[in-house]
Amino acid sequence: MRIGVDVGGTKTLAVAVDDAGRVVAEERRPTGWGPRAVVDGIVAVVAAVAGGARPAALGIGVPGQISPAGVVRHALNLGIDVFDLADAVRSGVGVLPLIENDVRAAAVGAASLLPAAGAVAYLNLGTGIAAGIARDGMPWRGARGAAGEIGHISVDPAGPACRCGQRGCIEALAGGAAVAARWARPAVLPVVDVFDAADAGDPLAAALRADVVRGVTAAAHLLVLTADVDLVVLGGGVSHLGERLRDPVRTALAAAASGSAFLTSLDLPDRVVPTPPSAPVGALGAALLAGAPAPAVTGV
Amino acid sequence: MRIGVDVGGTKTLAVAVDDAGRVVAEERRPTGWGPRAVVDGIVAVVAAVAGGARPAALGIGVPGQISPAGVVRHALNLGIDVFDLADAVRSGVGVLPLIENDVRAAAVGAASLLPAAGAVAYLNLGTGIAAGIARDGMPWRGARGAAGEIGHISVDPAGPACRCGQRGCIEALAGGAAVAARWARPAVLPVVDVFDAADAGDPLAAALRADVVRGVTAAAHLLVLTADVDLVVLGGGVSHLGERLRDPVRTALAAAASGSAFLTSLDLPDRVVPTPPSAPVGALGAALLAGAPAPAVTGV
């Protein structure tokens, strides 16, 4: 029995996975703020899905930069600056966990549900934007653990200012926080509110929606043309827009390719797919990584 | 003795490489037009560096899309639409060659000269623009052989029109053919002419130079942020500008990162390096691939 945990800004979700890779138990609870509360949440959901038994292997997906030893850095949404999460969880659970970046873990989980694809990019459309890439079932980290960090690639020098100091970054166009700031109206789900208002004819909302679509389109386009992944899986909160987002993204990808036999041959629209609904991909990927033969290391 | 050949639009260059990976002989001649002339050129340079002996292994880097069996497609600069190059060369040389895309072969060759780097992108700045990526000494092709095909990623929706139908593609900004077309003055080396004229105060040249710099800057930026290669190696004809190109690119990368601790931490300027001058990287990479344990296959 392997257990995987996905620690998000709002919820901590655990799954138990049997030897065939099937999810056989699932538990979630709100994520607390700060290192101790994060660990307490992990320990609680692990205990719930393990049914009192000590897990054979434990994997945890968490935001931020992750060292090979399981030290988490810059997980600002969790109130963590630098924290030895692996050691703290071992103390609480009795098993040394494998720690992976949450988006990369989700890429591994999504890839396991899309076995025809040799390489998958999981494009996390959340408050920020980043992609995780899995190749042959394993996360691909790159030279410095930054592979897939496409949020701060500028695709429009005249685009909206980004918090990183550039203009027209993918995250400035399509990141949930950036959209909410530009929309500046109270809403539980600002991006959904923007799409609804755009449908109702609001011109600002229409402009913001167009930016979301072109940001996501640019992300998918460059992930395929640079990393040539088989599939770009749309995930994260913004992806709950479903076909309201995917359809215009696919249309834009087809339009961008229409003048080029080469680009058309890449079948860009068909390579953008939703997250498989059958399992929580972040926790599943963490569980699969915990059971993988080789420990995760930083590096290419 | 392994032999590698780099078939370029203007010249065909062969090297002989000893068991230690050192280049021990080199030969070049102009590339002919069309399949037969291309094969004749390959046979001639191979015979010259082999000194009459049959090579133990032969690798060939050639533009275009390459099938696992060595069929070359869309090598328009060579007058080749679809051609079984591997079979034709075997008939002429007596050895079945390994065929690889020329830019990917150059990435392998450059990586062999930069052994501290686990992953290298060779950014070919020629009439068109594409990158080849090598990881752990082997080419990385991607799902459909398109990894590194960054020329037609748009980074400015208001930028110059590209032959692919989009606007503001990296190739439209910085590709040699696009620059020559926009400059529209007779010149043996149009991009050098543009840089010279920009130095002399010509406003059109200054605008074109700025576009070249931002195209190359965008290419390096997105190669690091997407594939997280250790190094981006500038190669191809436009790279003969040397520090006149690298210095402003590095300055622009530093400026783009200056507002973000994350981007600054990536050391983007230091990761853009010239092609090592010690050996012709395309032919060297082809030779190394010919001697690699596993045959090259298409796929991730």
Contacts between the chains, C-beta under 8 A, distances in Angstrom:
chain1	res1	chain2	res2	distance
A	74	B	262	7.9
A	117	B	143	7.5
A	118	B	143	6.1
A	118	B	299	6.1
A	118	B	300	4.1
A	119	B	142	7.1
A	119	B	143	5.7
A	119	B	300	4.4
A	131	B	226	7.9
A	135	B	300	5.4
A	136	B	300	6.9
A	141	B	228	7.1
A	142	B	119	7.0
A	142	B	227	6.4
A	142	B	228	2.2
A	142	B	229	7.2
A	143	B	117	7.5
A	143	B	118	6.1
A	143	B	119	5.7
A	143	B	228	5.0
A	143	B	229	6.1
A	143	B	230	4.1
A	144	B	228	6.0
A	144	B	266	6.6
A	145	B	228	7.3
A	146	B	224	7.2
A	146	B	225	6.5
A	146	B	228	4.5
A	146	B	266	6.1
A	147	B	226	7.0
A	147	B	227	6.1
A	147	B	228	3.8
A	148	B	226	6.7
A	148	B	228	7.7
A	149	B	225	5.1
A	149	B	226	7.9
A	149	B	228	7.5
A	149	B	262	7.7
A	150	B	222	7.5
A	150	B	225	5.7
A	150	B	226	5.6
A	152	B	225	6.8
A	152	B	260	6.5
A	152	B	262	7.4
A	152	B	263	6.0
A	153	B	218	7.9
A	153	B	221	6.4
A	153	B	222	5.0
A	153	B	225	5.4
A	153	B	226	7.4
A	154	B	155	6.7
A	154	B	218	7.4
A	154	B	221	7.9
A	154	B	256	7.3
A	155	B	154	6.7
A	155	B	155	5.6
A	155	B	156	7.8
A	155	B	157	7.8
A	156	B	155	7.8
A	156	B	156	6.4
A	156	B	157	5.7
A	156	B	158	7.9
A	157	B	155	7.8
A	157	B	156	5.6
A	157	B	214	7.8
A	158	B	156	7.9
A	158	B	158	6.3
A	163	B	260	7.9
A	164	B	259	5.5
A	164	B	260	3.8
A	164	B	262	7.4
A	164	B	263	6.1
A	165	B	256	7.7
A	165	B	257	8.0
A	165	B	258	6.2
A	165	B	259	1.7
A	165	B	260	5.7
A	166	B	256	5.5
A	166	B	259	7.0
A	166	B	260	7.8
A	214	B	157	7.7
A	218	B	153	7.9
A	218	B	154	7.4
A	221	B	153	6.4
A	221	B	154	7.9
A	222	B	150	7.5
A	222	B	153	5.0
A	222	B	222	6.0
A	222	B	226	6.3
A	223	B	226	6.7
A	224	B	146	7.1
A	225	B	146	6.5
A	225	B	149	5.1
A	225	B	150	5.7
A	225	B	152	6.8
A	225	B	153	5.4
A	226	B	131	7.9
A	226	B	147	7.0
A	226	B	148	6.7
A	226	B	149	7.9
A	226	B	150	5.6
A	226	B	153	7.4
A	226	B	222	6.3
A	226	B	223	6.7
A	226	B	226	4.2
A	226	B	227	5.8
A	227	B	142	6.4
A	227	B	147	6.1
A	227	B	226	5.8
A	227	B	227	5.9
A	228	B	141	7.2
A	228	B	142	2.2
A	228	B	143	5.0
A	228	B	144	6.1
A	228	B	145	7.3
A	228	B	146	4.5
A	228	B	147	3.8
A	228	B	148	7.7
A	228	B	149	7.5
A	228	B	300	7.6
A	229	B	142	7.2
A	229	B	143	6.1
A	229	B	300	7.9
A	230	B	143	4.1
A	230	B	300	7.6
A	256	B	154	7.3
A	256	B	165	7.7
A	256	B	166	5.6
A	258	B	165	6.2
A	259	B	164	5.5
A	259	B	165	1.7
A	259	B	166	6.9
A	260	B	152	6.5
A	260	B	163	7.9
A	260	B	164	3.8
A	260	B	165	5.7
A	260	B	166	7.8
A	262	B	74	7.8
A	262	B	149	7.7
A	262	B	152	7.3
A	262	B	164	7.4
A	263	B	152	6.0
A	263	B	164	6.1
A	266	B	144	6.6
A	266	B	146	6.1
A	299	B	118	6.1
A	300	B	118	4.1
A	300	B	119	4.4
A	300	B	135	5.4
A	300	B	136	6.9
A	300	B	228	7.6
A	300	B	229	8.0
A	300	B	230	7.7
